[in-house]
């Protein structure tokens, strides 16, 4: 089982100058091999590798999204990748 947490408010999204630091928390016995932050700031897909850190019994994945490129509104989701599958996770949960 895999549990995931993300909300579009601190501490999951923090504005620092011209970037957003975005965090996803994961916990479980089936963690993905890689986690990406997916965004389309200028109608081109960006897949940013998220860095993992263990904290308080869960894994915290973080990446930064620039604010000085593309449109003013930022839409993003997370791509979780295992050797044999992938899963998308966004504000409405996993797909």
N, CA, C and O atoms as a MOPAC input file, in Angstrom:
PM7 MOZYME 1SCF
protein

 N      0.83300 1    -1.17300 1     0.00000 1
 C      0.00000 1     0.00000 1     0.00000 1
 C      0.88600 1     1.24900 1     0.00000 1
 O      1.96600 1     1.26900 1     0.59000 1
 N      0.40200 1     2.27300 1    -0.67100 1
 C      1.12500 1     3.54100 1    -0.76000 1
 C      0.17200 1     4.66900 1    -0.38600 1
 O     -0.92000 1     4.78100 1    -0.94200 1
 N      0.59100 1     5.49600 1     0.55500 1
 C     -0.16900 1     6.68400 1     0.93700 1
 C      0.57400 1     7.91000 1     0.44300 1
 O      1.80200 1     7.96300 1     0.49400 1
 N     -0.17300 1     8.89800 1    -0.03600 1
 C      0.43400 1    10.12400 1    -0.56900 1
 C     -0.29900 1    11.33600 1    -0.01500 1
 O     -1.51300 1    11.30800 1     0.18800 1
 N      0.47300 1    12.42000 1     0.23200 1
 C     -0.09500 1    13.67100 1     0.72400 1
 C      0.46000 1    14.84300 1    -0.07100 1
 O      1.66800 1    14.95000 1    -0.28400 1
 N     -0.43700 1    15.71800 1    -0.50500 1
 C     -0.05100 1    16.98900 1    -1.12400 1
 C     -1.26600 1    17.91000 1    -1.13100 1
 O     -2.37000 1    17.49400 1    -1.48100 1
 N     -1.05200 1    19.14900 1    -0.74500 1
 C     -2.06600 1    20.19800 1    -0.82200 1
 C     -1.38800 1    21.43300 1    -1.41000 1
 O     -0.18200 1    21.60600 1    -1.23100 1
 N     -2.12700 1    22.29400 1    -2.10500 1
 C     -1.50400 1    23.47400 1    -2.72400 1
 C     -1.30800 1    24.62800 1    -1.73400 1
 O     -1.56700 1    25.78600 1    -2.06200 1
 N     -0.85000 1    24.30100 1    -0.52500 1
 C     -0.59000 1    25.28100 1     0.53600 1
 C      0.68400 1    24.85900 1     1.27500 1
 O      1.10900 1    23.71000 1     1.15300 1
 N      1.30800 1    25.78000 1     2.05000 1
 C      2.47200 1    25.38800 1     2.85100 1
 C      2.08700 1    24.27700 1     3.83200 1
 O      0.96600 1    24.30000 1     4.34100 1
 N      2.94200 1    23.32700 1     4.11600 1
 C      4.34300 1    23.24700 1     3.73800 1
 C      4.59200 1    22.54200 1     2.40600 1
 O      5.74300 1    22.31000 1     2.03800 1
 N      3.53100 1    22.20100 1     1.68200 1
 C      3.68900 1    21.47400 1     0.41900 1
 C      4.08700 1    22.37500 1    -0.74500 1
 O      4.76800 1    21.92000 1    -1.66500 1
 N      3.68000 1    23.63400 1    -0.72700 1
 C      4.04300 1    24.60700 1    -1.76100 1
 C      4.51900 1    25.87300 1    -1.05200 1
 O      3.77600 1    26.48700 1    -0.28500 1
 N      5.77400 1    26.25400 1    -1.32000 1
 C      6.35200 1    27.43800 1    -0.69100 1
 C      6.98800 1    28.29500 1    -1.77300 1
 O      7.81800 1    27.81300 1    -2.54300 1
 N      6.60300 1    29.56500 1    -1.83300 1
 C      7.19100 1    30.49000 1    -2.81000 1
 C      8.47700 1    31.05900 1    -2.24100 1
 O      8.50400 1    31.58100 1    -1.12700 1
 N      9.54900 1    30.94900 1    -3.02600 1
 C     10.85300 1    31.49700 1    -2.65900 1
 C     11.36400 1    32.28800 1    -3.85100 1
 O     11.90500 1    31.71300 1    -4.79600 1
 N     11.19700 1    33.59900 1    -3.81100 1
 C     11.62100 1    34.43100 1    -4.93000 1
 C     10.83800 1    34.09700 1    -6.18100 1
 O      9.61000 1    34.18300 1    -6.19100 1
 N     11.54600 1    33.71400 1    -7.24500 1
 C     10.92500 1    33.39500 1    -8.52900 1
 C     10.76400 1    31.89200 1    -8.75000 1
 O     10.83400 1    31.40900 1    -9.88000 1
 N     10.54700 1    31.15500 1    -7.64800 1
 C     10.31200 1    29.71300 1    -7.78700 1
 C      9.32000 1    29.24800 1    -6.73500 1
 O      9.11600 1    29.89200 1    -5.70600 1
 N      8.71300 1    28.10900 1    -7.03000 1
 C      7.86700 1    27.40300 1    -6.07000 1
 C      8.58500 1    26.11900 1    -5.67200 1
 O      8.95200 1    25.31900 1    -6.53300 1
 N      8.78200 1    25.92200 1    -4.39200 1
 C      9.30000 1    24.65200 1    -3.89600 1
 C      8.09300 1    23.77300 1    -3.59800 1
 O      7.25400 1    24.11200 1    -2.76300 1
 N      8.01700 1    22.64300 1    -4.29100 1
 C      6.84300 1    21.77000 1    -4.22400 1
 C      7.24200 1    20.44000 1    -3.59000 1
 O      8.26100 1    19.84500 1    -3.94300 1
 N      6.41700 1    19.98900 1    -2.64600 1
 C      6.71700 1    18.79000 1    -1.87000 1
 C      5.56500 1    17.79000 1    -1.95600 1
 O      4.39100 1    18.15800 1    -1.91000 1
 N      5.93200 1    16.52700 1    -2.08000 1
 C      4.99200 1    15.40500 1    -2.03200 1
 C      5.48100 1    14.46400 1    -0.94400 1
 O      6.66100 1    14.11400 1    -0.90900 1
 N      4.58400 1    14.05000 1    -0.05300 1
 C      4.93100 1    13.07000 1     0.97500 1
 C      4.39000 1    11.71800 1     0.56600 1
 O      3.24500 1    11.60100 1     0.13100 1
 N      5.23300 1    10.68100 1     0.71100 1
 C      4.81800 1     9.30300 1     0.43900 1
 C      5.17900 1     8.42500 1     1.62500 1
 O      6.18600 1     8.64300 1     2.30000 1
 N      4.33400 1     7.42500 1     1.86400 1
 C      4.59000 1     6.46100 1     2.93100 1
 C      4.00500 1     5.12600 1     2.50300 1
 O      2.89200 1     5.06800 1     1.98000 1
 N      4.75700 1     4.05300 1     2.72700 1
 C      4.23900 1     2.73700 1     2.39400 1
 C      5.35100 1     1.75100 1     2.13000 1
 O      6.53200 1     2.07600 1     2.25600 1
 N      4.96300 1     0.53500 1     1.76000 1
 C      5.93900 1    -0.51300 1     1.49100 1
 C      6.15900 1    -0.73400 1     0.00200 1
 O      6.86900 1    -1.66500 1    -0.38000 1
 N      5.57200 1     0.09100 1    -0.84000 1
 C      5.73700 1    -0.03500 1    -2.29500 1
 C      6.07700 1     1.33300 1    -2.89000 1
 O      5.36100 1     1.84000 1    -3.75400 1
 N      7.17400 1     1.91800 1    -2.41800 1
 C      7.56500 1     3.24500 1    -2.88800 1
 C      8.05300 1     3.18600 1    -4.33200 1
 O      8.66300 1     2.19500 1    -4.73400 1
 N      7.79700 1     4.22200 1    -5.11200 1
 C      8.26700 1     4.25100 1    -6.49800 1
 C      9.78400 1     4.38700 1    -6.56600 1
 O     10.42600 1     4.86200 1    -5.62900 1
 N     10.34000 1     3.96000 1    -7.69700 1
 C     11.77500 1     4.10000 1    -7.91800 1
 C     12.15200 1     5.54300 1    -8.22000 1
 O     13.23700 1     5.99700 1    -7.85500 1
 N     11.24800 1     6.26800 1    -8.89300 1
 C     11.47100 1     7.68000 1    -9.22300 1
 C     10.15900 1     8.42600 1    -9.10800 1
 O      9.08100 1     7.87400 1    -9.32500 1
 N     10.28400 1     9.70500 1    -8.75900 1
 C      9.12400 1    10.58900 1    -8.70400 1
 C      9.47700 1    11.84600 1    -9.48400 1
 O     10.54600 1    12.42800 1    -9.30100 1
 N      8.55700 1    12.25600 1   -10.36100 1
 C      8.74900 1    13.45600 1   -11.17500 1
 C      7.65400 1    14.46800 1   -10.86900 1
 O      6.52100 1    14.10200 1   -10.55700 1
 N      8.00600 1    15.73300 1   -10.96100 1
 C      7.02600 1    16.81200 1   -10.94900 1
 C      6.76500 1    17.14800 1   -12.40600 1
 O      7.68900 1    17.50100 1   -13.13900 1
 N      5.50900 1    17.03900 1   -12.83000 1
 C      5.15400 1    17.32300 1   -14.22400 1
 C      4.44700 1    18.66900 1   -14.29300 1
 O      3.50100 1    18.92600 1   -13.54800 1
 N      4.91800 1    19.53000 1   -15.20000 1
 C      4.30200 1    20.84800 1   -15.40100 1
 C      4.38100 1    21.21000 1   -16.87400 1
 O      5.17500 1    20.63600 1   -17.62000 1
 N      3.56300 1    22.15800 1   -17.29000 1
 C      3.56300 1    22.67600 1   -18.66000 1
 C      3.51700 1    24.20000 1   -18.62000 1
 O      2.51100 1    24.78600 1   -19.02100 1
 N      4.58200 1    24.86200 1   -18.14500 1
 C      4.52600 1    26.31900 1   -18.00600 1
 C      4.40900 1    27.06500 1   -19.33300 1
 O      3.88400 1    28.17800 1   -19.36500 1
 N      4.88000 1    26.48400 1   -20.40800 1
 C      4.81200 1    27.14700 1   -21.71700 1
 C      4.25400 1    26.20200 1   -22.78300 1
 O      4.65200 1    26.26100 1   -23.94600 1
 N      3.32400 1    25.32500 1   -22.37000 1
 C      2.72100 1    24.30700 1   -23.23900 1
 C      3.71400 1    23.25500 1   -23.71400 1
 O      3.44600 1    22.53500 1   -24.67500 1
 N      4.85000 1    23.16500 1   -23.05000 1
 C      5.83500 1    22.10800 1   -23.27800 1
 C      5.94400 1    21.31800 1   -21.98300 1
 O      6.06300 1    21.90300 1   -20.90600 1
 N      5.90400 1    20.00500 1   -22.07900 1
 C      5.96900 1    19.18400 1   -20.87200 1
 C      7.34000 1    19.26800 1   -20.22000 1
 O      8.36600 1    19.09200 1   -20.87700 1
 N      7.34500 1    19.53500 1   -18.93700 1
 C      8.55000 1    19.46100 1   -18.11700 1
 C      8.36500 1    18.31100 1   -17.14700 1
 O      7.33400 1    18.22600 1   -16.47900 1
 N      9.34300 1    17.42600 1   -17.05900 1
 C      9.38200 1    16.38200 1   -16.04300 1
 C     10.61800 1    16.63500 1   -15.19300 1
 O     11.73900 1    16.34800 1   -15.61100 1
 N     10.40700 1    17.17000 1   -14.00600 1
 C     11.49900 1    17.50900 1   -13.10200 1
 C     11.68400 1    16.38400 1   -12.09300 1
 O     10.72300 1    15.96000 1   -11.45100 1
 N     12.90400 1    15.90100 1   -11.95200 1
 C     13.19700 1    14.83900 1   -10.99000 1
 C     13.05700 1    15.39900 1    -9.58000 1
 O     13.62200 1    16.44400 1    -9.25600 1
 N     12.30400 1    14.69800 1    -8.75200 1
 C     12.12700 1    15.11900 1    -7.36300 1
 C     13.14200 1    14.39300 1    -6.48300 1
 O     13.35200 1    13.18900 1    -6.62800 1
 N     13.76600 1    15.13200 1    -5.57300 1
 C     14.75500 1    14.56800 1    -4.65000 1
 C     14.04200 1    14.03300 1    -3.41700 1
 O     13.14700 1    14.67600 1    -2.86900 1
 N     14.46000 1    12.83300 1    -2.98700 1
 C     13.81100 1    12.16200 1    -1.85600 1
 C     14.62200 1    12.33300 1    -0.57800 1
 O     15.85100 1    12.25700 1    -0.58500 1
 N     13.89800 1    12.56700 1     0.52800 1
 C     14.48800 1    12.66800 1     1.86100 1
 C     13.54700 1    11.96100 1     2.82900 1
 O     12.33400 1    12.16700 1     2.78800 1
 N     14.10800 1    11.13100 1     3.69400 1
 C     13.29600 1    10.46300 1     4.70600 1
 C     13.12300 1    11.39100 1     5.90400 1
 O     14.09500 1    11.96200 1     6.39700 1
 N     11.87400 1    11.54100 1     6.37400 1
 C     11.59800 1    12.42100 1     7.51400 1
 C     10.33600 1    11.95800 1     8.23200 1
 O      9.28500 1    11.80500 1     7.61000 1
 N     10.43800 1    11.73600 1     9.53600 1
 C      9.28700 1    11.43800 1    10.38400 1
 C      8.45000 1    10.25100 1     9.88800 1
 O      7.22100 1    10.30900 1     9.89700 1
 N      9.11500 1     9.18600 1     9.46000 1
 C      8.39800 1     7.98500 1     9.04800 1
 C      7.80800 1     8.00900 1     7.65500 1
 O      7.09200 1     7.08600 1     7.26800 1
 N      8.09800 1     9.04500 1     6.90300 1
 C      7.60700 1     9.10300 1     5.51700 1
 C      8.71500 1     9.67900 1     4.64000 1
 O      9.70500 1    10.22300 1     5.12900 1
 N      8.51900 1     9.54300 1     3.33900 1
 C      9.47000 1    10.10100 1     2.38100 1
 C      8.93800 1    11.41700 1     1.86200 1
 O      7.76500 1    11.53500 1     1.50900 1
 N      9.80700 1    12.39700 1     1.81900 1
 C      9.46300 1    13.73400 1     1.32900 1
 C     10.19900 1    13.93700 1     0.00300 1
 O     11.42900 1    13.90000 1    -0.04400 1
 N      9.44000 1    14.15000 1    -1.06900 1
 C     10.00400 1    14.37900 1    -2.39900 1
 C      9.84900 1    15.85700 1    -2.72300 1
 O      8.76500 1    16.41800 1    -2.56600 1
 N     10.94100 1    16.49700 1    -3.17800 1
 C     10.90300 1    17.93400 1    -3.43500 1
 C     11.51400 1    18.27900 1    -4.78600 1
 O     12.46500 1    17.64900 1    -5.24800 1
 N     10.92600 1    19.31200 1    -5.40800 1
 C     11.45100 1    19.89600 1    -6.64500 1
 C     11.03700 1    21.35800 1    -6.67700 1
 O     10.09700 1    21.76600 1    -5.99500 1
 N     11.75100 1    22.14300 1    -7.48100 1
 C     11.44100 1    23.56700 1    -7.62100 1
 C     10.94400 1    23.85100 1    -9.02300 1
 O     11.48500 1    23.34800 1   -10.00800 1
 N      9.90600 1    24.66700 1    -9.09500 1
 C      9.30100 1    25.06300 1   -10.36400 1
 C      9.49100 1    26.56600 1   -10.52900 1
 O      9.05700 1    27.34700 1    -9.68200 1
 N     10.13400 1    26.96700 1   -11.61100 1
 C     10.40900 1    28.38200 1   -11.83800 1
 C      9.12800 1    29.15500 1   -12.13700 1
 O      8.18800 1    28.62400 1   -12.72800 1
 N      9.11200 1    30.40200 1   -11.72300 1
 C      7.95900 1    31.27500 1   -11.97300 1
 C      8.23300 1    32.30200 1   -13.06000 1
 O      7.32100 1    33.02000 1   -13.46900 1
 N      9.46500 1    32.38500 1   -13.53300 1
 C      9.79900 1    33.42700 1   -14.51100 1
 C      9.73500 1    32.94800 1   -15.95600 1
 O     10.23700 1    33.62900 1   -16.85000 1
 N      9.13000 1    31.79800 1   -16.20200 1
 C      8.93000 1    31.30100 1   -17.56500 1
 C      7.48000 1    30.88000 1   -17.73700 1
 O      6.85900 1    30.36800 1   -16.80600 1
 N      6.94800 1    31.09700 1   -18.92300 1
 C      5.61100 1    30.60800 1   -19.23600 1
 C      4.49100 1    31.44800 1   -18.66600 1
 O      4.67300 1    32.61700 1   -18.32300 1
 N      3.32600 1    30.82600 1   -18.57100 1
 C      2.11200 1    31.50400 1   -18.12400 1
 C      2.13300 1    31.75500 1   -16.61400 1
 O      2.88500 1    31.11400 1   -15.87900 1
 N      1.30300 1    32.69000 1   -16.16600 1
 C      1.27300 1    33.05500 1   -14.74600 1
 C      0.70900 1    31.94300 1   -13.86200 1
 O      1.14000 1    31.79500 1   -12.71800 1
 N     -0.23800 1    31.16600 1   -14.36300 1
 C     -0.84000 1    30.08200 1   -13.59000 1
 C      0.01000 1    28.82600 1   -13.72600 1
 O      0.40600 1    28.45700 1   -14.83200 1
 N      0.28900 1    28.17100 1   -12.60800 1
 C      1.07100 1    26.93200 1   -12.62300 1
 C      0.16300 1    25.74900 1   -12.33200 1
 O     -0.49700 1    25.69700 1   -11.29500 1
 N      0.14000 1    24.81500 1   -13.24800 1
 C     -0.57600 1    23.55700 1   -13.05200 1
 C      0.46400 1    22.44800 1   -13.04800 1
 O      1.38600 1    22.44200 1   -13.86300 1
 N      0.30900 1    21.52600 1   -12.13600 1
 C      1.30600 1    20.46900 1   -12.02500 1
 C      0.65100 1    19.21600 1   -11.46200 1
 O     -0.44600 1    19.25900 1   -10.90400 1
 N      1.34900 1    18.10800 1   -11.62400 1
 C      0.97300 1    16.85200 1   -10.99400 1
 C      2.24800 1    16.05200 1   -10.79300 1
 O      3.33700 1    16.51000 1   -11.13900 1
 N      2.11500 1    14.87200 1   -10.24100 1
 C      3.27400 1    14.04800 1    -9.93500 1
 C      3.19400 1    12.74900 1   -10.72300 1
 O      2.12200 1    12.15900 1   -10.86500 1
 N      4.33600 1    12.31400 1   -11.23000 1
 C      4.43400 1    11.04500 1   -11.94600 1
 C      5.29600 1    10.11300 1   -11.09700 1
 O      6.47000 1    10.39300 1   -10.85200 1
 N      4.70800 1     9.01200 1   -10.65200 1
 C      5.40100 1     8.02000 1    -9.84100 1
 C      5.73100 1     6.83600 1   -10.74300 1
 O      4.85600 1     6.31800 1   -11.43700 1
 N      6.99600 1     6.40500 1   -10.73400 1
 C      7.45800 1     5.38900 1   -11.68100 1
 C      8.10100 1     4.21200 1   -10.94200 1
 O      8.99800 1     4.39200 1   -10.11800 1
 N      7.62600 1     3.01700 1   -11.25400 1
 C      8.21500 1     1.76600 1   -10.80700 1
 C      8.79800 1     1.07100 1   -12.04100 1
 O      8.62100 1     1.55100 1   -13.16000 1
 N      9.48200 1    -0.04100 1   -11.84600 1
 C     10.07700 1    -0.77200 1   -12.97400 1
 C      9.01400 1    -1.28400 1   -13.93600 1
 O      9.26000 1    -1.37500 1   -15.13900 1
 N      7.82000 1    -1.62300 1   -13.41300 1
 C      6.80200 1    -2.25700 1   -14.24900 1
 C      5.52900 1    -1.43400 1   -14.44500 1
 O      4.58300 1    -1.90300 1   -15.07800 1
 N      5.49600 1    -0.21300 1   -13.90900 1
 C      4.27200 1     0.59400 1   -14.04200 1
 C      4.55300 1     2.04900 1   -13.67700 1
 O      5.63500 1     2.40600 1   -13.21000 1
 N      3.54300 1     2.86100 1   -13.90700 1
 C      3.60100 1     4.26000 1   -13.48800 1
 C      2.22200 1     4.67300 1   -12.98600 1
 O      1.21700 1     4.03300 1   -13.29500 1
 N      2.19100 1     5.74900 1   -12.20800 1
 C      0.92900 1     6.26800 1   -11.68800 1
 C      1.03700 1     7.78300 1   -11.60600 1
 O      2.08500 1     8.33000 1   -11.26400 1
 N     -0.06100 1     8.44700 1   -11.92600 1
 C     -0.13900 1     9.90400 1   -11.81400 1
 C     -0.82800 1    10.25000 1   -10.51000 1
 O     -1.76000 1     9.56300 1   -10.09200 1
 N     -0.36900 1    11.32100 1    -9.86200 1
 C     -0.98700 1    11.79500 1    -8.63200 1
 C     -1.12000 1    13.30600 1    -8.72200 1
 O     -0.14700 1    14.01100 1    -8.98800 1
 N     -2.32600 1    13.79600 1    -8.49800 1
 C     -2.58800 1    15.23200 1    -8.53400 1
 C     -3.44900 1    15.64000 1    -7.36500 1
 O     -3.60800 1    14.88500 1    -6.40600 1
 N     -4.00000 1    16.82200 1    -7.44200 1
 C     -4.79900 1    17.34500 1    -6.33800 1
 C     -6.06900 1    16.54100 1    -6.08600 1
 O     -6.64700 1    16.62800 1    -5.00300 1
 N     -6.50700 1    15.76500 1    -7.06100 1
 C     -7.69900 1    14.91400 1    -6.89300 1
 C     -7.34300 1    13.48100 1    -6.52400 1
 O     -8.22000 1    12.61800 1    -6.47300 1
 N     -6.07700 1    13.22200 1    -6.27000 1
 C     -5.64300 1    11.88100 1    -5.89400 1
 C     -4.92900 1    11.17500 1    -7.02700 1
 O     -4.52800 1    11.80400 1    -8.00600 1
 N     -4.77000 1     9.86300 1    -6.89300 1
 C     -4.04500 1     9.07000 1    -7.87100 1
 C     -4.90700 1     8.60800 1    -9.02100 1
 O     -6.12200 1     8.46000 1    -8.89000 1
 N     -4.25600 1     8.38000 1   -10.16400 1
 C     -4.93600 1     7.87200 1   -11.36000 1
 C     -4.09700 1     6.76300 1   -11.95600 1
 O     -4.47400 1     6.18300 1   -12.97400 1

